[in-house]
Amino acid sequence: MEGQEQLKKSRVVKVDSEESWGFLITQATNQGCPVVVHFTASWCMPSVAMNHFFEELALNYQDIRFLLVDVDEVKVVASKMEIKAMPTFLWMKEGAIVDKLVGANPEEMKKRINDFAETKLVKYK
């Protein structure tokens, strides 16, 4: 029950198809909103372990769109983005990849998202 409540409040949007991927990326681009994507798989424990941390980041960085892609559910997107290991995190601006992190590394993730947020803020001033 507790987990279901948290999902309702989640700022992380789960991508469930190639169409929703295209829509969400286009929408973010049109709104000038940067995106961080977590490519995951339910069988990958390091990836699953990063889910809660990714949720926390999403709550702390309201101006960034956070997407979750299960590589087994949306294989076309994972293939298109050349995802070869989980977890993989992509930072995107205007539909283009600007950074990539492979592996479960919360400290590096926090550092990169801080840098990403700062460069994003400069862009809008």
N, C-alpha and C positions, 0 to 999 in steps of 0.2 A: 504494500500500500504506500509506504513512504516514498519508494522509487517513482511510482506513478505520479505522485504529487509534484515531485521535482521536474518530471518531464513536462508538465503543464507550464511551468515557469521558465523552461529552457529558452535560451536565446540562440541555441545551436539548431540550425535547420538541417534536417536529414534530407539528402537528395535521394529520390527513389527512382529516377529514370533519366535518360539522356535528355529528354525534353525539359524536365524540371531543372537540370543542370544548366542548360542553355538559357532558360528563362531567368534563373537566379543570377547568373553571371551577367547577363545583359542588363537586368534591372540594377544590379550593383554598379555596373559601369555607367549607366545613364544617370544614376544618382550621385556619381563621384564617390562611391563608397568602396573602400578597400575590403578585400576578402581574405580570410584565412581558412584553408580547407584541411580537414583531418581525414586522410584515407585510412580506413580501418578494416578489420575483418573480425567476425565474432570468435573465431578460433585462435586469434593472435592475442595472447595474454598481455604482452607489453602494450599493445594497442588498446585493449579494453581497460588496462590500468590507467591510461592517459585520458580516458573519457571524462572523469570527474574534474581533472585539472583543466581540460579544455573548456568545460562548462564554466568553471570559475573565471577563466580568462574572458570568456564571452560576457559575463556579468560585469567585469571590471573595465572592459573596453567597449562601451556602448556605440561608438562611432564606426566600429569594424563589424562586418558581416561574417559570421562563423558558420561554416558548412561542414557536414559530416557525410562522407561517402563510404558505404560498405562496398569493397572491391568485388565481392561475390554477387552482390545484388545489382550493381551498375558497372558491369565489366567493360562496357564500351567507353565510359568516361575514364576509368582507371587506365585502360589501354591508350586512349588518346593523350592522357597526361603523362604517359610513360612511367606509371607507378610499378615498381618492381619489388618493393619490400614494405612491410607494415610495421609500425605506423610510419606514414610519410605525411609531412605537413607542407603545404604550399601557401606562400603569400602572393596575392595577386592584386594588381592595380590595372584598371582599364582593360580587364580581360587577359592581361599578360602576366606570366609568372615572373616575380621579381626576387623570390628567395625560395629555398627548399631545404627542409631538414628531414633526414631519414633517421628513425629510431626514437625511442622514448627517453627524452632528455628534458625534464621540466625546467631546469635552470637555464639551459640554452634557449629553450622555447620562450621563457619569460624575458630574457635579454633581447631576443630578436623581435618579439612583439612590442616591447618598449621602443626599440629603434624604429619599427614600422609605424607605430602610433605617432611618434615625434615627427617623422618625415611627412606623414599624412597631414598633421596639423599645420605644418609649414605651408603645404600646398594650398590650404584653404584660407590662409591669411591674406 
